[in-house]
Amino acid sequence: MSFHQDMEDFLLYCELTKQYSPNTVRNYRNTLDRLTRFLSKHKISQSNQIDLDVVNRYRKFLSTHETIRGEVMSLKAQS
């Protein structure tokens, strides 16, 4: 399955099953859209192509590019 479809399924789950607020779902979408652009640039379209190396490259990308406060906080929370 494509990463994009997995992302849409996750957002739907957050909205319908978890009943997260529309603002939370929108913020998740914005964050995942940024990840999607990164993956696309690196020719990654399937979720099973994402490995530790890709995660580390994305973390480096985030740390070297100006990001909004929420994205930086999310990254630190996962460390």
KEROKOL-896262 format. One record per atom (N, C-alpha, C, O): residue number from 1; residue in three letters; chain; atom name; y, z, x. Coordinates in nm, 3 decimals, padded with zeros to 5 digits. Example, Ala and Ser with C-alpha at 12.3 -4.5 7.8 and 13.67 -1.06 7.14 Angstrom:
2
+-----+------+-------+------+---------+---------+---------+
|  nr | rest | kette | atom |   north |      up |    east |
+-----+------+-------+------+---------+---------+---------+
|   1 |  Ala |     A |    N | -00.569 |  00.780 |  01.319 |
|   1 |  Ala |     A |   CA | -00.450 |  00.780 |  01.230 |
|   1 |  Ala |     A |    C | -00.330 |  00.780 |  01.320 |
|   1 |  Ala |     A |    O | -00.332 |  00.846 |  01.424 |
|   2 |  Ser |     A |    N | -00.225 |  00.708 |  01.285 |
|   2 |  Ser |     A |   CA | -00.106 |  00.714 |  01.367 |
|   2 |  Ser |     A |    C |  00.003 |  00.787 |  01.290 |
|   2 |  Ser |     A |    O |  00.114 |  00.804 |  01.341 |
+-----+------+-------+------+---------+---------+---------+
END
This chain:
79
+-----+------+-------+------+---------+---------+---------+
|  nr | rest | kette | atom |   north |      up |    east |
+-----+------+-------+------+---------+---------+---------+
|   1 |  Met |     A |    N | -00.118 |  00.000 |  00.084 |
|   1 |  Met |     A |   CA |  00.000 |  00.000 |  00.000 |
|   1 |  Met |     A |    C |  00.125 |  00.000 |  00.089 |
|   1 |  Met |     A |    O |  00.124 |  00.055 |  00.199 |
|   2 |  Ser |     A |    N |  00.229 | -00.062 |  00.040 |
|   2 |  Ser |     A |   CA |  00.352 | -00.071 |  00.119 |
|   2 |  Ser |     A |    C |  00.426 |  00.062 |  00.121 |
|   2 |  Ser |     A |    O |  00.414 |  00.143 |  00.029 |
|   3 |  Phe |     A |    N |  00.503 |  00.081 |  00.226 |
|   3 |  Phe |     A |   CA |  00.585 |  00.201 |  00.235 |
|   3 |  Phe |     A |    C |  00.681 |  00.207 |  00.118 |
|   3 |  Phe |     A |    O |  00.703 |  00.313 |  00.060 |
|   4 |  His |     A |    N |  00.739 |  00.092 |  00.083 |
|   4 |  His |     A |   CA |  00.835 |  00.089 | -00.028 |
|   4 |  His |     A |    C |  00.770 |  00.139 | -00.158 |
|   4 |  His |     A |    O |  00.831 |  00.217 | -00.231 |
|   5 |  Gln |     A |    N |  00.649 |  00.095 | -00.186 |
|   5 |  Gln |     A |   CA |  00.580 |  00.140 | -00.308 |
|   5 |  Gln |     A |    C |  00.548 |  00.289 | -00.301 |
|   5 |  Gln |     A |    O |  00.563 |  00.360 | -00.400 |
|   6 |  Asp |     A |    N |  00.506 |  00.338 | -00.185 |
|   6 |  Asp |     A |   CA |  00.481 |  00.481 | -00.168 |
|   6 |  Asp |     A |    C |  00.608 |  00.561 | -00.192 |
|   6 |  Asp |     A |    O |  00.605 |  00.667 | -00.254 |
|   7 |  Met |     A |    N |  00.719 |  00.510 | -00.142 |
|   7 |  Met |     A |   CA |  00.848 |  00.577 | -00.160 |
|   7 |  Met |     A |    C |  00.884 |  00.584 | -00.308 |
|   7 |  Met |     A |    O |  00.925 |  00.689 | -00.357 |
|   8 |  Glu |     A |    N |  00.869 |  00.472 | -00.379 |
|   8 |  Glu |     A |   CA |  00.901 |  00.470 | -00.522 |
|   8 |  Glu |     A |    C |  00.810 |  00.566 | -00.599 |
|   8 |  Glu |     A |    O |  00.856 |  00.636 | -00.690 |
|   9 |  Asp |     A |    N |  00.683 |  00.569 | -00.564 |
|   9 |  Asp |     A |   CA |  00.589 |  00.662 | -00.629 |
|   9 |  Asp |     A |    C |  00.631 |  00.807 | -00.604 |
|   9 |  Asp |     A |    O |  00.627 |  00.889 | -00.695 |
|  10 |  Phe |     A |    N |  00.670 |  00.837 | -00.482 |
|  10 |  Phe |     A |   CA |  00.713 |  00.972 | -00.447 |
|  10 |  Phe |     A |    C |  00.837 |  01.012 | -00.527 |
|  10 |  Phe |     A |    O |  00.844 |  01.122 | -00.581 |
|  11 |  Leu |     A |    N |  00.935 |  00.922 | -00.536 |
|  11 |  Leu |     A |   CA |  01.058 |  00.952 | -00.609 |
|  11 |  Leu |     A |    C |  01.030 |  00.972 | -00.758 |
|  11 |  Leu |     A |    O |  01.090 |  01.058 | -00.822 |
|  12 |  Leu |     A |    N |  00.940 |  00.893 | -00.812 |
|  12 |  Leu |     A |   CA |  00.901 |  00.909 | -00.951 |
|  12 |  Leu |     A |    C |  00.832 |  01.044 | -00.973 |
|  12 |  Leu |     A |    O |  00.858 |  01.113 | -01.072 |
|  13 |  Tyr |     A |    N |  00.746 |  01.081 | -00.880 |
|  13 |  Tyr |     A |   CA |  00.679 |  01.212 | -00.885 |
|  13 |  Tyr |     A |    C |  00.783 |  01.325 | -00.882 |
|  13 |  Tyr |     A |    O |  00.772 |  01.420 | -00.959 |
|  14 |  Cys |     A |    N |  00.881 |  01.313 | -00.795 |
|  14 |  Cys |     A |   CA |  00.986 |  01.416 | -00.786 |
|  14 |  Cys |     A |    C |  01.063 |  01.428 | -00.917 |
|  14 |  Cys |     A |    O |  01.097 |  01.538 | -00.961 |
|  15 |  Glu |     A |    N |  01.089 |  01.314 | -00.976 |
|  15 |  Glu |     A |   CA |  01.168 |  01.312 | -01.099 |
|  15 |  Glu |     A |    C |  01.088 |  01.361 | -01.220 |
|  15 |  Glu |     A |    O |  01.135 |  01.447 | -01.295 |
|  16 |  Leu |     A |    N |  00.968 |  01.309 | -01.238 |
|  16 |  Leu |     A |   CA |  00.893 |  01.337 | -01.360 |
|  16 |  Leu |     A |    C |  00.804 |  01.461 | -01.351 |
|  16 |  Leu |     A |    O |  00.803 |  01.543 | -01.443 |
|  17 |  Thr |     A |    N |  00.732 |  01.474 | -01.243 |
|  17 |  Thr |     A |   CA |  00.638 |  01.586 | -01.230 |
|  17 |  Thr |     A |    C |  00.708 |  01.713 | -01.184 |
|  17 |  Thr |     A |    O |  00.691 |  01.820 | -01.243 |
|  18 |  Lys |     A |    N |  00.785 |  01.700 | -01.078 |
|  18 |  Lys |     A |   CA |  00.854 |  01.817 | -01.023 |
|  18 |  Lys |     A |    C |  00.984 |  01.848 | -01.097 |
|  18 |  Lys |     A |    O |  01.037 |  01.958 | -01.086 |
|  19 |  Gln |     A |    N |  01.033 |  01.751 | -01.172 |
|  19 |  Gln |     A |   CA |  01.157 |  01.765 | -01.250 |
|  19 |  Gln |     A |    C |  01.276 |  01.807 | -01.163 |
|  19 |  Gln |     A |    O |  01.355 |  01.893 | -01.202 |
|  20 |  Tyr |     A |    N |  01.285 |  01.745 | -01.046 |
|  20 |  Tyr |     A |   CA |  01.401 |  01.770 | -00.960 |
|  20 |  Tyr |     A |    C |  01.524 |  01.712 | -01.026 |
|  20 |  Tyr |     A |    O |  01.516 |  01.619 | -01.107 |
|  21 |  Ser |     A |    N |  01.637 |  01.767 | -00.991 |
|  21 |  Ser |     A |   CA |  01.763 |  01.720 | -01.050 |
|  21 |  Ser |     A |    C |  01.790 |  01.576 | -01.007 |
|  21 |  Ser |     A |    O |  01.743 |  01.531 | -00.903 |
|  22 |  Pro |     A |    N |  01.866 |  01.504 | -01.088 |
|  22 |  Pro |     A |   CA |  01.903 |  01.367 | -01.051 |
|  22 |  Pro |     A |    C |  01.972 |  01.360 | -00.915 |
|  22 |  Pro |     A |    O |  01.952 |  01.264 | -00.840 |
|  23 |  Asn |     A |    N |  02.053 |  01.460 | -00.883 |
|  23 |  Asn |     A |   CA |  02.120 |  01.461 | -00.752 |
|  23 |  Asn |     A |    C |  02.021 |  01.473 | -00.638 |
|  23 |  Asn |     A |    O |  02.035 |  01.407 | -00.536 |
|  24 |  Thr |     A |    N |  01.920 |  01.557 | -00.655 |
|  24 |  Thr |     A |   CA |  01.818 |  01.573 | -00.552 |
|  24 |  Thr |     A |    C |  01.741 |  01.443 | -00.532 |
|  24 |  Thr |     A |    O |  01.719 |  01.400 | -00.418 |
|  25 |  Val |     A |    N |  01.701 |  01.381 | -00.640 |
|  25 |  Val |     A |   CA |  01.627 |  01.255 | -00.631 |
|  25 |  Val |     A |    C |  01.714 |  01.147 | -00.567 |
|  25 |  Val |     A |    O |  01.666 |  01.070 | -00.484 |
|  26 |  Arg |     A |    N |  01.840 |  01.143 | -00.603 |
|  26 |  Arg |     A |   CA |  01.932 |  01.045 | -00.542 |
|  26 |  Arg |     A |    C |  01.945 |  01.069 | -00.391 |
|  26 |  Arg |     A |    O |  01.945 |  00.975 | -00.313 |
|  27 |  Asn |     A |    N |  01.957 |  01.196 | -00.351 |
|  27 |  Asn |     A |   CA |  01.966 |  01.227 | -00.208 |
|  27 |  Asn |     A |    C |  01.838 |  01.190 | -00.135 |
|  27 |  Asn |     A |    O |  01.843 |  01.137 | -00.024 |
|  28 |  Tyr |     A |    N |  01.723 |  01.216 | -00.197 |
|  28 |  Tyr |     A |   CA |  01.596 |  01.175 | -00.137 |
|  28 |  Tyr |     A |    C |  01.593 |  01.023 | -00.120 |
|  28 |  Tyr |     A |    O |  01.552 |  00.972 | -00.016 |
|  29 |  Arg |     A |    N |  01.637 |  00.952 | -00.224 |
|  29 |  Arg |     A |   CA |  01.637 |  00.806 | -00.218 |
|  29 |  Arg |     A |    C |  01.726 |  00.757 | -00.104 |
|  29 |  Arg |     A |    O |  01.686 |  00.668 | -00.028 |
|  30 |  Asn |     A |    N |  01.844 |  00.814 | -00.091 |
|  30 |  Asn |     A |   CA |  01.935 |  00.772 |  00.016 |
|  30 |  Asn |     A |    C |  01.873 |  00.796 |  00.153 |
|  30 |  Asn |     A |    O |  01.883 |  00.710 |  00.242 |
|  31 |  Thr |     A |    N |  01.810 |  00.910 |  00.171 |
|  31 |  Thr |     A |   CA |  01.746 |  00.941 |  00.298 |
|  31 |  Thr |     A |    C |  01.629 |  00.846 |  00.325 |
|  31 |  Thr |     A |    O |  01.613 |  00.796 |  00.436 |
|  32 |  Leu |     A |    N |  01.549 |  00.822 |  00.223 |
|  32 |  Leu |     A |   CA |  01.434 |  00.732 |  00.239 |
|  32 |  Leu |     A |    C |  01.478 |  00.587 |  00.257 |
|  32 |  Leu |     A |    O |  01.410 |  00.510 |  00.325 |
|  33 |  Asp |     A |    N |  01.589 |  00.549 |  00.196 |
|  33 |  Asp |     A |   CA |  01.642 |  00.413 |  00.217 |
|  33 |  Asp |     A |    C |  01.681 |  00.393 |  00.363 |
|  33 |  Asp |     A |    O |  01.659 |  00.286 |  00.420 |
|  34 |  Arg |     A |    N |  01.738 |  00.495 |  00.422 |
|  34 |  Arg |     A |   CA |  01.774 |  00.485 |  00.564 |
|  34 |  Arg |     A |    C |  01.648 |  00.470 |  00.650 |
|  34 |  Arg |     A |    O |  01.644 |  00.389 |  00.742 |
|  35 |  Leu |     A |    N |  01.546 |  00.548 |  00.618 |
|  35 |  Leu |     A |   CA |  01.418 |  00.534 |  00.689 |
|  35 |  Leu |     A |    C |  01.359 |  00.395 |  00.667 |
|  35 |  Leu |     A |    O |  01.307 |  00.334 |  00.761 |
|  36 |  Thr |     A |    N |  01.367 |  00.344 |  00.547 |
|  36 |  Thr |     A |   CA |  01.315 |  00.211 |  00.516 |
|  36 |  Thr |     A |    C |  01.384 |  00.104 |  00.599 |
|  36 |  Thr |     A |    O |  01.319 |  00.012 |  00.649 |
|  37 |  Arg |     A |    N |  01.514 |  00.115 |  00.615 |
|  37 |  Arg |     A |   CA |  01.587 |  00.017 |  00.697 |
|  37 |  Arg |     A |    C |  01.541 |  00.025 |  00.843 |
|  37 |  Arg |     A |    O |  01.523 | -00.078 |  00.908 |
|  38 |  Phe |     A |    N |  01.520 |  00.145 |  00.893 |
|  38 |  Phe |     A |   CA |  01.470 |  00.163 |  01.029 |
|  38 |  Phe |     A |    C |  01.332 |  00.099 |  01.043 |
|  38 |  Phe |     A |    O |  01.306 |  00.025 |  01.138 |
|  39 |  Leu |     A |    N |  01.244 |  00.128 |  00.949 |
|  39 |  Leu |     A |   CA |  01.108 |  00.074 |  00.955 |
|  39 |  Leu |     A |    C |  01.110 | -00.078 |  00.948 |
|  39 |  Leu |     A |    O |  01.037 | -00.146 |  01.021 |
|  40 |  Ser |     A |    N |  01.191 | -00.131 |  00.861 |
|  40 |  Ser |     A |   CA |  01.201 | -00.277 |  00.847 |
|  40 |  Ser |     A |    C |  01.248 | -00.342 |  00.977 |
|  40 |  Ser |     A |    O |  01.196 | -00.445 |  01.018 |
|  41 |  Lys |     A |    N |  01.346 | -00.280 |  01.039 |
|  41 |  Lys |     A |   CA |  01.398 | -00.332 |  01.166 |
|  41 |  Lys |     A |    C |  01.289 | -00.335 |  01.272 |
|  41 |  Lys |     A |    O |  01.289 | -00.422 |  01.360 |
|  42 |  His |     A |    N |  01.195 | -00.242 |  01.264 |
|  42 |  His |     A |   CA |  01.085 | -00.234 |  01.360 |
|  42 |  His |     A |    C |  00.958 | -00.300 |  01.307 |
|  42 |  His |     A |    O |  00.848 | -00.279 |  01.360 |
|  43 |  Lys |     A |    N |  00.974 | -00.380 |  01.201 |
|  43 |  Lys |     A |   CA |  00.864 | -00.458 |  01.145 |
|  43 |  Lys |     A |    C |  00.747 | -00.372 |  01.098 |
|  43 |  Lys |     A |    O |  00.630 | -00.407 |  01.115 |
|  44 |  Ile |     A |    N |  00.780 | -00.258 |  01.039 |
|  44 |  Ile |     A |   CA |  00.679 | -00.167 |  00.983 |
|  44 |  Ile |     A |    C |  00.695 | -00.171 |  00.832 |
|  44 |  Ile |     A |    O |  00.800 | -00.136 |  00.779 |
|  45 |  Ser |     A |    N |  00.591 | -00.213 |  00.763 |
|  45 |  Ser |     A |   CA |  00.600 | -00.224 |  00.617 |
|  45 |  Ser |     A |    C |  00.494 | -00.142 |  00.544 |
|  45 |  Ser |     A |    O |  00.506 | -00.118 |  00.423 |
|  46 |  Gln |     A |    N |  00.392 | -00.099 |  00.616 |
|  46 |  Gln |     A |   CA |  00.283 | -00.023 |  00.554 |
|  46 |  Gln |     A |    C |  00.289 |  00.123 |  00.599 |
|  46 |  Gln |     A |    O |  00.317 |  00.152 |  00.715 |
|  47 |  Ser |     A |    N |  00.261 |  00.212 |  00.507 |
|  47 |  Ser |     A |   CA |  00.264 |  00.355 |  00.540 |
|  47 |  Ser |     A |    C |  00.167 |  00.390 |  00.652 |
|  47 |  Ser |     A |    O |  00.196 |  00.478 |  00.734 |
|  48 |  Asn |     A |    N |  00.054 |  00.323 |  00.657 |
|  48 |  Asn |     A |   CA | -00.045 |  00.356 |  00.760 |
|  48 |  Asn |     A |    C | -00.004 |  00.308 |  00.899 |
|  48 |  Asn |     A |    O | -00.074 |  00.336 |  00.997 |
|  49 |  Gln |     A |    N |  00.108 |  00.238 |  00.909 |
|  49 |  Gln |     A |   CA |  00.161 |  00.198 |  01.040 |
|  49 |  Gln |     A |    C |  00.250 |  00.307 |  01.100 |
|  49 |  Gln |     A |    O |  00.289 |  00.298 |  01.217 |
|  50 |  Ile |     A |    N |  00.282 |  00.407 |  01.022 |
|  50 |  Ile |     A |   CA |  00.371 |  00.513 |  01.069 |
|  50 |  Ile |     A |    C |  00.286 |  00.618 |  01.140 |
|  50 |  Ile |     A |    O |  00.202 |  00.684 |  01.080 |
|  51 |  Asp |     A |    N |  00.310 |  00.630 |  01.270 |
|  51 |  Asp |     A |   CA |  00.237 |  00.727 |  01.350 |
|  51 |  Asp |     A |    C |  00.338 |  00.816 |  01.422 |
|  51 |  Asp |     A |    O |  00.459 |  00.805 |  01.400 |
|  52 |  Leu |     A |    N |  00.288 |  00.903 |  01.508 |
|  52 |  Leu |     A |   CA |  00.375 |  00.997 |  01.579 |
|  52 |  Leu |     A |    C |  00.481 |  00.925 |  01.662 |
|  52 |  Leu |     A |    O |  00.595 |  00.971 |  01.669 |
|  53 |  Asp |     A |    N |  00.445 |  00.815 |  01.722 |
|  53 |  Asp |     A |   CA |  00.541 |  00.739 |  01.801 |
|  53 |  Asp |     A |    C |  00.657 |  00.689 |  01.715 |
|  53 |  Asp |     A |    O |  00.772 |  00.698 |  01.755 |
|  54 |  Val |     A |    N |  00.626 |  00.639 |  01.597 |
|  54 |  Val |     A |   CA |  00.730 |  00.591 |  01.505 |
|  54 |  Val |     A |    C |  00.819 |  00.707 |  01.461 |
|  54 |  Val |     A |    O |  00.941 |  00.695 |  01.456 |
|  55 |  Val |     A |    N |  00.757 |  00.819 |  01.430 |
|  55 |  Val |     A |   CA |  00.835 |  00.938 |  01.390 |
|  55 |  Val |     A |    C |  00.928 |  00.980 |  01.502 |
|  55 |  Val |     A |    O |  01.045 |  01.009 |  01.477 |
|  56 |  Asn |     A |    N |  00.879 |  00.983 |  01.623 |
|  56 |  Asn |     A |   CA |  00.963 |  01.022 |  01.736 |
|  56 |  Asn |     A |    C |  01.076 |  00.923 |  01.760 |
|  56 |  Asn |     A |    O |  01.188 |  00.963 |  01.793 |
|  57 |  Arg |     A |    N |  01.047 |  00.794 |  01.744 |
|  57 |  Arg |     A |   CA |  01.154 |  00.694 |  01.759 |
|  57 |  Arg |     A |    C |  01.259 |  00.710 |  01.650 |
|  57 |  Arg |     A |    O |  01.379 |  00.694 |  01.676 |
|  58 |  Tyr |     A |    N |  01.216 |  00.742 |  01.529 |
|  58 |  Tyr |     A |   CA |  01.312 |  00.763 |  01.420 |
|  58 |  Tyr |     A |    C |  01.397 |  00.888 |  01.445 |
|  58 |  Tyr |     A |    O |  01.518 |  00.887 |  01.421 |
|  59 |  Arg |     A |    N |  01.334 |  00.992 |  01.492 |
|  59 |  Arg |     A |   CA |  01.410 |  01.114 |  01.524 |
|  59 |  Arg |     A |    C |  01.513 |  01.085 |  01.633 |
|  59 |  Arg |     A |    O |  01.627 |  01.133 |  01.625 |
|  60 |  Lys |     A |    N |  01.474 |  01.008 |  01.732 |
|  60 |  Lys |     A |   CA |  01.569 |  00.972 |  01.838 |
|  60 |  Lys |     A |    C |  01.682 |  00.888 |  01.780 |
|  60 |  Lys |     A |    O |  01.799 |  00.910 |  01.814 |
|  61 |  Phe |     A |    N |  01.649 |  00.794 |  01.694 |
|  61 |  Phe |     A |   CA |  01.750 |  00.712 |  01.628 |
|  61 |  Phe |     A |    C |  01.849 |  00.801 |  01.553 |
|  61 |  Phe |     A |    O |  01.971 |  00.781 |  01.564 |
|  62 |  Leu |     A |    N |  01.799 |  00.897 |  01.478 |
|  62 |  Leu |     A |   CA |  01.889 |  00.986 |  01.404 |
|  62 |  Leu |     A |    C |  01.976 |  01.069 |  01.496 |
|  62 |  Leu |     A |    O |  02.094 |  01.092 |  01.467 |
|  63 |  Ser |     A |    N |  01.921 |  01.113 |  01.607 |
|  63 |  Ser |     A |   CA |  01.999 |  01.198 |  01.697 |
|  63 |  Ser |     A |    C |  02.103 |  01.120 |  01.776 |
|  63 |  Ser |     A |    O |  02.199 |  01.178 |  01.825 |
|  64 |  Thr |     A |    N |  02.085 |  00.989 |  01.788 |
|  64 |  Thr |     A |   CA |  02.180 |  00.909 |  01.866 |
|  64 |  Thr |     A |    C |  02.278 |  00.832 |  01.778 |
|  64 |  Thr |     A |    O |  02.369 |  00.767 |  01.829 |
|  65 |  His |     A |    N |  02.262 |  00.840 |  01.648 |
|  65 |  His |     A |   CA |  02.353 |  00.773 |  01.556 |
|  65 |  His |     A |    C |  02.421 |  00.878 |  01.470 |
|  65 |  His |     A |    O |  02.364 |  00.982 |  01.437 |
|  66 |  Glu |     A |    N |  02.541 |  00.849 |  01.435 |
|  66 |  Glu |     A |   CA |  02.615 |  00.942 |  01.350 |
|  66 |  Glu |     A |    C |  02.544 |  00.952 |  01.216 |
|  66 |  Glu |     A |    O |  02.518 |  00.851 |  01.150 |
|  67 |  Thr |     A |    N |  02.514 |  01.075 |  01.176 |
|  67 |  Thr |     A |   CA |  02.447 |  01.097 |  01.048 |
|  67 |  Thr |     A |    C |  02.526 |  01.197 |  00.966 |
|  67 |  Thr |     A |    O |  02.607 |  01.273 |  01.018 |
|  68 |  Ile |     A |    N |  02.499 |  01.194 |  00.838 |
|  68 |  Ile |     A |   CA |  02.564 |  01.292 |  00.753 |
|  68 |  Ile |     A |    C |  02.497 |  01.427 |  00.771 |
|  68 |  Ile |     A |    O |  02.381 |  01.433 |  00.812 |
|  69 |  Arg |     A |    N |  02.567 |  01.531 |  00.742 |
|  69 |  Arg |     A |   CA |  02.519 |  01.667 |  00.766 |
|  69 |  Arg |     A |    C |  02.382 |  01.692 |  00.703 |
|  69 |  Arg |     A |    O |  02.297 |  01.754 |  00.766 |
|  70 |  Gly |     A |    N |  02.358 |  01.646 |  00.583 |
|  70 |  Gly |     A |   CA |  02.231 |  01.669 |  00.515 |
|  70 |  Gly |     A |    C |  02.113 |  01.611 |  00.588 |
|  70 |  Gly |     A |    O |  02.006 |  01.673 |  00.592 |
|  71 |  Glu |     A |    N |  02.130 |  01.494 |  00.647 |
|  71 |  Glu |     A |   CA |  02.019 |  01.432 |  00.720 |
|  71 |  Glu |     A |    C |  01.988 |  01.511 |  00.847 |
|  71 |  Glu |     A |    O |  01.871 |  01.527 |  00.882 |
|  72 |  Val |     A |    N |  02.091 |  01.559 |  00.914 |
|  72 |  Val |     A |   CA |  02.069 |  01.638 |  01.035 |
|  72 |  Val |     A |    C |  01.997 |  01.767 |  00.998 |
|  72 |  Val |     A |    O |  01.904 |  01.807 |  01.068 |
|  73 |  Met |     A |    N |  02.039 |  01.831 |  00.891 |
|  73 |  Met |     A |   CA |  01.975 |  01.955 |  00.849 |
|  73 |  Met |     A |    C |  01.829 |  01.930 |  00.813 |
|  73 |  Met |     A |    O |  01.743 |  02.012 |  00.846 |
|  74 |  Ser |     A |    N |  01.799 |  01.820 |  00.745 |
|  74 |  Ser |     A |   CA |  01.662 |  01.789 |  00.709 |
|  74 |  Ser |     A |    C |  01.577 |  01.768 |  00.833 |
|  74 |  Ser |     A |    O |  01.462 |  01.813 |  00.838 |
|  75 |  Leu |     A |    N |  01.631 |  01.700 |  00.930 |
|  75 |  Leu |     A |   CA |  01.558 |  01.674 |  01.054 |
|  75 |  Leu |     A |    C |  01.527 |  01.805 |  01.125 |
|  75 |  Leu |     A |    O |  01.415 |  01.824 |  01.172 |
|  76 |  Lys |     A |    N |  01.625 |  01.896 |  01.133 |
|  76 |  Lys |     A |   CA |  01.603 |  02.024 |  01.200 |
|  76 |  Lys |     A |    C |  01.502 |  02.109 |  01.125 |
|  76 |  Lys |     A |    O |  01.423 |  02.180 |  01.187 |
|  77 |  Ala |     A |    N |  01.502 |  02.102 |  00.993 |
|  77 |  Ala |     A |   CA |  01.409 |  02.181 |  00.913 |
|  77 |  Ala |     A |    C |  01.265 |  02.138 |  00.938 |
|  77 |  Ala |     A |    O |  01.174 |  02.219 |  00.920 |
|  78 |  Gln |     A |    N |  01.244 |  02.014 |  00.977 |
|  78 |  Gln |     A |   CA |  01.109 |  01.964 |  01.000 |
|  78 |  Gln |     A |    C |  01.060 |  01.992 |  01.142 |
|  78 |  Gln |     A |    O |  00.943 |  01.971 |  01.171 |
|  79 |  Ser |     A |    N |  01.147 |  02.038 |  01.228 |
|  79 |  Ser |     A |   CA |  01.109 |  02.063 |  01.368 |
|  79 |  Ser |     A |    C |  01.022 |  02.186 |  01.380 |
|  79 |  Ser |     A |    O |  00.981 |  02.222 |  01.490 |
+-----+------+-------+------+---------+---------+---------+
END
